[in-house]
Amino acid sequence: MERQKQYFETAEKAQAAFHEVLQMPANKISRDAAIQRFKFTTEATWKLLQIYLRTKEGLDINSPKGVFRAAFQVGLLNEPETSLALEMIDMRNLTVHTYDETLAQQIFSRLPEYAKLMAYLLDQIKSKIS
């Protein structure tokens, strides 16, 4: 349980930093910062979800996509949210290529929707563990 609390706090801090940079005026620097924060927020969120699924649902899943699929199976996400989460992981995997201006802009344009999904997941988990 302590580990889950630690992951929850990490995810909360990551999300706060991510939301902060999304509020900044858009330019190349804030875009790149937002993409970087998206990367670590996505990582913190899927790992929190992984711990939740292990401790509360008895599911031991080791891949980000598997974790989001399992979140659908246990009712934390609906089908459209799951599709968005899987897309989000694909985009996170592409962040290594953000030197490509077109790709960086494409990723950046989706960030508010991903931020909303991750905030929703954090709320879902918080309500389940409270």
C-alpha positions in Angstrom: 0.0 0.0 0.0 2.9 2.4 0.8 4.3 1.8 -2.7 0.9 2.6 -4.3 0.8 5.9 -2.2 4.2 6.8 -3.4 3.3 6.2 -7.1 0.1 8.2 -6.6 2.0 11.2 -5.2 4.5 10.9 -8.1 1.7 10.8 -10.6 -0.1 13.8 -9.0 3.1 15.9 -9.1 3.8 14.9 -12.7 0.3 15.9 -13.7 0.5 19.2 -11.9 3.7 20.0 -13.8 2.2 18.9 -17.0 -0.9 21.0 -16.6 1.2 24.0 -15.6 3.2 23.9 -18.9 0.0 23.4 -20.9 -1.2 26.8 -19.6 1.9 28.6 -21.0 1.7 30.5 -24.2 2.6 28.2 -27.1 6.0 28.5 -28.6 8.7 26.0 -29.5 10.2 26.0 -26.0 6.9 25.5 -24.2 5.9 22.9 -26.7 9.1 20.9 -26.1 8.7 21.3 -22.4 5.1 20.1 -22.6 6.2 17.0 -24.6 8.8 16.2 -22.1 6.4 16.5 -19.2 3.8 14.5 -21.2 6.5 11.7 -21.4 7.1 11.5 -17.6 3.4 12.0 -16.7 2.4 9.2 -19.0 5.1 7.0 -17.4 4.0 7.9 -13.9 0.3 7.3 -14.7 0.7 3.9 -16.3 2.9 2.7 -13.5 0.4 3.9 -10.9 -2.3 2.1 -12.8 -0.1 -1.0 -12.9 0.4 -1.0 -9.1 -3.4 -0.4 -8.6 -4.3 -3.4 -10.9 -1.8 -5.6 -9.1 -2.8 -4.7 -5.5 -6.6 -4.2 -6.0 -7.5 -6.4 -8.9 -4.9 -9.1 -8.7 -3.6 -8.5 -12.2 0.1 -8.5 -12.9 0.7 -6.8 -16.2 4.0 -5.4 -17.3 3.4 -3.3 -20.5 1.7 0.1 -20.7 -0.8 -1.0 -23.4 -1.6 -4.2 -21.4 -2.2 -2.0 -18.3 -4.7 0.2 -20.2 -6.5 -2.7 -21.7 -6.8 -4.2 -18.2 -8.2 -0.9 -17.0 -10.9 -1.3 -19.5 -11.6 -4.9 -18.4 -12.0 -3.8 -14.8 -14.2 -0.8 -15.7 -11.8 2.1 -15.0 -12.0 3.1 -18.7 -14.6 2.8 -21.3 -13.9 1.8 -24.9 -13.2 5.3 -26.3 -11.0 6.2 -23.3 -9.1 2.9 -23.8 -8.5 3.7 -27.5 -7.3 7.2 -26.5 -5.0 5.7 -23.9 -3.5 3.3 -26.4 -3.0 6.1 -28.9 -1.4 8.1 -26.0 1.2 5.3 -25.5 2.0 5.3 -29.2 2.5 9.1 -29.1 4.7 8.7 -26.0 6.8 6.2 -27.9 7.2 8.7 -30.7 8.4 11.5 -28.5 12.0 10.4 -29.1 11.5 11.8 -32.6 10.4 15.3 -31.6 13.2 16.9 -33.6 10.8 16.3 -36.5 8.8 19.6 -36.4 5.6 18.1 -37.9 5.6 15.2 -35.5 6.3 17.5 -32.5 3.4 19.7 -33.5 1.1 16.7 -34.0 2.0 15.3 -30.5 1.6 18.8 -28.9 -1.9 19.2 -30.4 -3.1 16.1 -28.7 -1.6 16.9 -25.2 -4.7 18.6 -23.7 -6.8 15.5 -24.4 -4.2 13.2 -23.0 -3.9 15.4 -19.9 -7.6 15.2 -19.4 -7.6 11.4 -19.7 -4.7 11.0 -17.2 -6.4 13.4 -14.7 -9.6 11.3 -15.0 -7.6 8.1 -14.4 -6.0 9.6 -11.3 -9.4 10.6 -10.0 -10.7 7.1 -10.7 -7.9 5.4 -8.8 -8.1 7.9 -5.9 -11.8 7.1 -5.5 -11.1 3.4 -5.5 -8.3 3.5 -2.9 -10.0 6.0 -0.6 
